[in-house]
Amino acid sequence: MNVPLLDLKAQYQSIKTEIDPVVAEIMESQYFILGPKVKECEEAVAAYSNCSHAIGVSSGTDALLIALMAEGIGAGDEVITTPYTFFATVGSIVRTGATPVFVDIDPVSFNIDPLAIEEKVTDMTKAIIPVHLYGQMADMDPIIEIARKNGIAVIEDGAQAIGAERNGQRAGSVGDYGCFSFFPSKNLGAFGDGGMVVTNDPERAERLEILRAHGSRPKYYHTVIGGNFRLDALQAAVVTVKLSHLDSWTAGRQSNAQRYDRLLGETGLVEKGLVSLPTVIANRHIFNQYVIRVDRRDELRDYLKENSIGCEIYYPVPLHIQECFSYLGLSKGDMPESEKAADTTLALPVYPELSDEQAKYVVDTIASFMS
Ligand SMILES: *Cc1c(COP(=O)(O)O)cnc(C)c1O
């Protein structure tokens, strides 16, 4: 049996009759950049995220960058975030000229530890970027409290968490900005790169819109320096069609996660402490990834791959010890929980189309490795 980490061909086959006519329509119109399809997508994602405004952008990375730019963040400023995330979270901070300040993760949720944030706040802190890793929201209430008290902005990195909820609040609607990615492997993926920033603040929305097109308003008059951060019509149209299926795909991921919990539990490996299951804390975890912890992680990964099972390590090197950030002067031992997670976590296939037999095969293969 073959179990890929993700099966986008199966997803496309299930919505081909809806997608293909929309793509053909765009080809006929030759209207590719922004325009009515992007507006429609923005309205749909804003509503889905419980936000009043959404600005379609070129990627999740650019969503983070443009949000930082809209806050006027640059050289001399500090931005607090987690080292246990995809590179873009921190890459965007550094590209503005600001300095990333790392706070270690909570080992249960894998998200930034809110109790360790306040001691890192200085006069130079301008923003906090919590990341909703694997599809589960960070503990936002204490983060918002610290931010309000200190007059700093909150930019949610929701690239893995569109539609996730915590205490009845949707990802992206809690902070000053929510950033989403439509990279194909995300839960709501386009047919290329794309992203979106959501906000409930009309003034921030306007700044984002101006920055998205080189800071131009009116056209060819520039009061600020922006960039080309535009979303294109094709990606927007694909995302709009897929959004109508997202809740059922999420339900599929959630039931796959529950099935893994049950099947892995039945092997006895969890009881023996050989496998740790993901913990659902927030009340709507959308399972962009189903991540277990094991001790001989690299060996298990190789064994699964030998048995045609897709799996991945998100992420093998925490960002505070990446070579490109060595100028920050941090080293191994500074963020122990992130480092431990990087050594022990493994993501298993959890995509909605995963069958019962495939899930059983994954669990049987893990059990045979452990025995
Ligand atoms: C994917 C991802 C991004 C970047 O999104 P792109 O669309 O690939 O640029 C940022 N942050 C996190 C946590 C991500 O998973």
The ligand as an SDF file (V2000), in Angstrom:
LIG
                    3D

 15 15  0  0  0  0  0  0  0  0999 V2000
    3.1440   28.1780    5.0960 C   0  0  0  0  0  0  0  0  0  0  0  0
    3.4530   29.0710    6.2040 C   0  0  0  0  0  0  0  0  0  0  0  0
    3.8190   30.4100    6.0030 C   0  0  0  0  0  0  0  0  0  0  0  0
    4.1190   30.9950    4.6470 C   0  0  0  0  0  0  0  0  0  0  0  0
    3.1260   30.8730    3.6940 O   0  0  0  0  0  0  0  0  0  0  0  0
    3.5160   30.8870    2.1330 P   0  0  0  0  0  0  0  0  0  0  0  0
    2.1690   31.0510    1.4790 O   0  0  0  0  0  0  0  0  0  0  0  0
    4.1600   29.6010    1.8200 O   0  0  0  0  0  0  0  0  0  0  0  0
    4.3860   32.0460    1.8850 O   0  0  0  0  0  0  0  0  0  0  0  0
    4.0200   31.2120    7.1070 C   0  0  0  0  0  0  0  0  0  0  0  0
    3.8940   30.7370    8.3500 N   0  0  0  0  0  0  0  0  0  0  0  0
    3.5540   29.4480    8.6010 C   0  0  0  0  0  0  0  0  0  0  0  0
    3.4140   28.9840   10.0090 C   0  0  0  0  0  0  0  0  0  0  0  0
    3.3440   28.5710    7.5360 C   0  0  0  0  0  0  0  0  0  0  0  0
    3.0350   27.3040    7.7820 O   0  0  0  0  0  0  0  0  0  0  0  0
  1  2  1  0
  2  3  1  0
  2 14  2  0
  3  4  1  0
  3 10  2  0
  4  5  1  0
  5  6  1  0
  6  7  2  0
  6  8  1  0
  6  9  1  0
 10 11  1  0
 11 12  2  0
 12 13  1  0
 12 14  1  0
 14 15  1  0
M  END
$$$$
